[in-house]
Amino acid sequence: MIDHQQRGTRTVLVTGAAGLIGVPVLRCLRRNGFRVVAVDDGSAGTLGRLGEFTGCLDVAIRVVDIRHRDELARLVAATRPWAVIHLAARHFIPDCEREPGQTLAVNVIGTQNLLDACAAHPPARFVFASTADVYAADLRAHSEDDPIGPLGVYGCSKLLGERLLRDQAHRLPGCAVVIARLFNVYGPGDPNPHLLPEVIRQLQHAAVLRLGDLESARDFVYVDDVAEALVALLDTGHSGVFNVGTGHAVSGRELVGLVADTIGQKISVELDPERLRRRVRPVLYAVPDRLRQVLPWWPHTTLRGGVALTLADGTATTEARAS
């Protein structure tokens, strides 16, 4: 791990900086003394989230689309980042299924464009945000060595991103590459109608919530913990694949029940067939032992605590979705 004085001279380029994970990552990098180049194209309508960094001398905000190869190459050449955290992606699965071409353009071609830019000026660290959706369906918890078998275009696109990094690692000599397989990240500021933000939104307008599948179980991990893990993996210089999940699976119905307990009222739900997905894994959760070997504290935030924090910021979440 590098010392605080060294961090202050080093720049980390973060793609997808205005997203759910991006803003907490920027905050964490700043707390740890790094300078930041925050890159986002604004396509998710969340650029306003970067407003808190306006005027910060250690943060440079750049509106760049990673699909624009030459523009991205010029940015990397101008900033010469010591490290890269690559978060930019299309990741809301219904959107990915509706527009597979756009998903591949951002998640695969955009990643290749970033690799090409970095090959000209190799960083010392590269952290790639992948997904647990690359694993083959299984009722057991997934370790990093489990069989691969994505079920849809999103998982396929992220698996291609992983393979691009591995196959072209020789173009980044001396660079420590981390592939972080994220499980179900939640928290304030989610611009997509995932289960928790959708529950919060509907609670403000309806007595009965209309939701999709609540029987499948997922590993919900709080966004600030994810940000700390990504920055810590970057800072310590580890390489390899790491599951970023808590190791616990919770069904959608249990999550809604936890929201009800937190706000102290009963929540009524009815099925909305329009919200059912074409393919659903019955369960998806992590074996996080490899991450805990590096970060013994993992994770800080319980699901109950994270839900309470997200509910407390529910108004801001709703505004982010509407922007």
N, C-alpha and C positions, 0 to 999 in steps of 0.2 A: 504494500500500500504506500502511495506517495504521500509526502508530508504536505501540510496546508500551504506552505510558501510555494512549493512547486505547482500545486493546483492553480494558484492565482495567475500563473503564467501560461496556463494551458486552456485551450478552447475545445469545447465539445459541441459538435453540430448535432442537433436533434431534429429529425423530420417528423411531421405530424405533431408539431409542437403545441398546437391549439386544441388538441383532442383530449379525451377523457384522461388518458395516461400522460399526455405530453405536458400539461401544465404542472401536475405534481412532480414530474421529472425535472422540469426547469427549476422549481422551488428547491428541490433536493440538491441539484447541482450547485445552485447559488449558496445554499447553506454550507456546502462542502468546499466552497472557495473557488469553483471553476468559473471561467468565462463561458458564455453560451451564445451560439448562433441558432436562433429559433426559426425553423423553416416550416411553412405551411402554405397551402394554396387557397385556403378559405372555402373549399368546396362543401364542407360540412356545415358552413354557416357559423363557425365557432371562433372566428378571428378575434372577436371582441373579448374573448377570455384572455388574450395576451395583453389587454389594456393595463393589467396590474404591473407589467414590466416596462411600460412606457417611461422613458427617462432614466432607466437603470443603466449605468455605464458598463455593467458587466453582461448585458444582454443586447444582442443585435437581432432585430426581427426582420426576416426576409420572406416576402410572399413569392414563392417559387413552386411550380408544379413539377414533381419529380418525373413526369412523363416528358418534360422538355429537356432533352439530353444536353444540349449545348448550354442552356442557361444554368443547369445544375453543375455542369463541369466548370463553368466560369466562377460560380460561387465557391466551390471547393478549392479551386486554384487561388482565389483571392483570400480565403480565410485559413487555408492550410490547417484544418482541425487536428488536434492531437488525438481525438476520439470521435466516434460517431455512434449515436443511438438511433436506430432506424425503426420508427413507429408508424410512419405513414402507410396507410392501407385502407382499402374498402373491406369492412369486416362485419357489417350487419348482414347476417346470412340471407334473409329474404331479399334484400337488395342485390346481393351477390348472385343469387339464383336468377333474378329477373334480368340482370345485365352482366352475364358472364364475360363478355368481351371487355367491358369497362373494368371489371374486377381483375382480369388478367393484365390489362394495360397498366394499371396502377401497381398491383401486387407483384407482378413478375417483371414486366418491362421497366417499371419505375425502379425496382430493386437492381436490375442489371445496369440501368443508367447510373445509379449511385455507385455501384461497384466499378464501373468504367471511370467515373470521376475520381474515385479513391485510388484506383490503380496508378493514376498519374501522380498522385501525392499521397502515398500510403499513410494512414493513421497508425497509431500504436495500439488502438483498441477499436473493436467494432462489435456492437451489441445489436442483434437482430431480434425483433419481437415476432416470434412465430406463434403457433397455437396448438393447444391440445387436440384440436380437430384433425391433426395429421395421423393420430393413432387409429388403428383398426378397432372397431367396436368390441367391447369386452365388458363383462359385469364386474371385473376386478379393477382395483386401482392400477393406474399405469405408471410404470417406471420408464426411464429414458431409453431403455434397451428393448422395449416392447415392440411388437410388429407394427408396421406402418400400413395405413389403409384409410385415407380420407374418404368421406362419404359424399362430398359435394365440391363445387368449384372453389369455395373459400379455402377449405383444407388443402385441396390440390394446389392452389396458387401459392399457399404458404410453404408447402412441401417443396415446390419448385424453387422458391426463394432460398430455402435451406440448402438445396442441392447446388444452386448457383454459387453460394458462398463456399461450400466445401470443394466443389470442382475448380474454383478459381482462387483458392486460398494462396496459390503460388504468386498471384498478382499483387498480393499484399504482404510482402516479406516482412517478417518480424512483428506482424500484427496478431494480437490475441483476439480470437473471434469467439463470441458467445452467442449461442442460439437459445433464446429463452422461450420455452413453450408455455404460453400463458393459458390458464384455465379461465373461468368466468369472472372477469374483472367487473367490479361494480363500485359506485361511489358518486359523489356530487358532480354534476356537469355532463352527464351522459347525453349526447344529442340524439341517440337512437332509442326506439321504443322497445328496449329489452324489458324483461319482466319487472324488475324493481322500479325503474323510472316510469313504466306504464301504470303500475299500481298507484304510485304517488300521483301521477297526473289524473287518473280517473277518480281517485278519492276526492279530488277538489271539485268534481263536477257531477258525480253520480252516486246513487245509493247502492246500486248493484254493479259490480265490476264485470266487464266482458273480457275474458282472457282465453288464451289458447291452452295447450297441454300443460297440466300442472303435476303430472305423475312422474315425469322424468326427473332425475336427480343430477345436480351439478355441484362442482367445487367452486364456491363463491369466495373470491379473494379481494380484499379491500384495496382500492387504487393507490392509496398512499404507501401501503406495504409493498405493492408491486414497484412503485417508483424507487423506494429505498433499495429494493433488491437489485434492480437494474443498475443503479448507480454504484452500489457496492460491488457487484460483479465486474463492472467497468474499472472501478478504482483499484481492486485487488489484482487485476490482470489475469483472471482465470480464463480458460478456454473450454469449449465443449458445450454439450446440451444440458440444460437445466429445466426441470419442471418448476413452474411458478404457480403453485397451488397449495392449499392448506392440508390436504389429505383427508378431508371430510366431504361426503356427498349429502346434499340437502335437496329434497324435492321442491318443486314449485309451490305445491300446496303447503309444505312446511314453511317456506319463505313468506307466503301470504299470512300464515298464522303468526309468524314472528312479527310482521308489521302490525297485525291486529293487537298483539300483546303490547307492543311498544307504544301505540297510540291509545290503548285502553278502550277499544271499541270493537264490536263484531264486524267482520267484513263478509258480505254476501257476494258470491261469484256465480256467474253462469258461463257456459261454454260459448265461445265465438268461433264457429267453424272457419271463418276467414283467417283466423290467426294460427290455425294448425299448419305445421310444416310438412312438406312432402316426405322428408326422411328425418327420423328422430332417434337418437341414441337413448336407450333407457337410463343409462348412467354414465357419467364421465367425471373421474376424479383422480387425483395425483398421488403418487408416492414421492414426497418431497425430501427424501433423505439426502440426496446429493446436494441440494441447496442448503440444507441444515448443516452439512459438513463445513460449508463456507460461512454461513450465517446462523449461528446457534440460536439466535433470538427469534428466528422465523416461526410464525408470523407474529406481529405485535397485536393485531386487531382481531377480536372475536367477531363472529357474524352478527351477534346481537349488538355489539358496540358499533360495528360498521353500518348496520341498518339504521341505528339511531342517528348517527352522524349524517347519513344520506337523507333521512327524513327531515332533519333540522335544516337542511339546505334545499328542501323540496321546491321552494319557490324559484330559486336560482336554476334548478334543474329544468323546471318547466319552461322558464324563459329561454334557456339555452336551446331547447327543442324547437321553440317557436321562432327563433331568430333566423 
